[in-house]
Amino acid sequence: MALFNNRLGFTLIELVVVIALIGILSVGVVVMSVNFSKTNITVVTQKIRSDIEYARSLAMTKKGTTFGAFFDDTNDEYTVYESVVGTPILDPLTKQSFLEDFSRWSGVSITGGDYTVEFNRVGVPTTGGGGSVQITDGSTTKTIAVTAGTGKVGVY
C-alpha cells in the first residue's frame, strides 16, 4: 500500500485548471493584437451611409422641404440638416443637434474637401448627386458615394 501513496504527478483537476488559464491568457493576447483602427473606419463608414440615407428618407416623408448632409473636411465633422446647413435636425438617438464630430473615432478623418448632398421630396439629390465623401484612417480610404438621379448611397 505504501507504493500507491508516493506517486508523483498531476491530478485531473490541476490539469484542467492549467489548460483553462492558458486558454484565458491566449484570448487576451488575441484581443490585444486586433487592429481597432480598421474597426473604427468600418463603423464610421456605416454610420455616414446610414445618416445620409436617413436624410434622404426624411426628405421623402416630410414633403415640401429638403434634407441633406454637409461634410466639413477642415473640422472633421458633419451635420444632417433641414433646408439649410445652419439648421441641423435633432438626432433621433441623442435628441441633440445632429452634428457628428470625428474626434470620438481615433485616427479617422474626412479627406478630399467639403461635400454637401441634399435630397428632394422623391429622394433624388438636388445637390451633390454623383459626388462622394472620403474618409481615411491613414492606411485605408473609404468612399461613400451618392448616385445622381436615384440617390442610392454606396460604399467603395
C-alpha positions, -999 to +999 in steps of 0.1 A: +000+000+000+028+024+006+037+024-031+004+040-041+007+069-017+041+081-031+030+086-067+042+118-084+022+137-110-008+160-115-044+154-107-070+158-134-083+190-117-048+206-117-045+198-155-079+213-162-071+245-143-038+249-161-054+244-195-082+269-187-056+295-176-036+290-208-069+295-228-078+327-210-043+342-215-043+333-252-077+350-257-062+381-240-033+381-264-055+378-294-078+407-283-048+429-277-034+423-312-067+432-330-063+464-352-091+486-339-084+514-364-099+491-391-129+486-369-132+524-365-132+532-402-158+504-408-181+518-380-177+554-393-184+544-429-216+526-420-227+555-397-222+580-425-240+559-450-269+554-426-271+591-418-272+601-455-300+576-460-318+590-430-317+625-445-330+610-478-358+592-461-368+624-442-369+643-475-393+617-489-416+616-458-417+653-449-428+667-482-421+703-492-386+707-477-351+694-485-329+675-461-292+670-465-258+664-450-228+687-450-193+672-445-167+696-432-132+684-441-114+712-421-131+703-387-137+666-394-174+667-387-207+665-405-242+679-400-275+664-410-299+694-416-332+706-429-334+733-456-300+750-449-267+738-433-272+761-404-303+743-391-293+708-380-321+684-373-324+666-339-305+633-338-332+607-331-309+589-307-294+617-286-322+643-291-293+669-297-283+687-328-273+662-355-236+671-356-211+642-357-176+650-346-149+625-357-128+631-325-146+601-309-132+578-337-095+578-331-074+583-363-104+586-387-108+618-407-126+633-437-104+638-468-109+653-503-126+685-493-161+695-481-191+678-495-228+686-494-257+664-505-294+674-504-325+654-513-359+665-526-393+650-518-388+620-541-353+612-527-333+624-557-302+645-549-307+682-559-272+690-547-242+666-545-256+638-567-228+619-583-205+631-556-189+615-526-172+619-493-140+602-484-128+591-450-094+577-441-076+562-411-042+568-426-039+534-442-074+527-456-096+551-475-133+545-480-156+564-503-193+570-496-210+580-529-244+592-537-257+583-572-272+612-592-307+606-604-315+579-578-300+589-545-286+555-539-258+555-513-229+531-518-196+524-500-165+518-521 
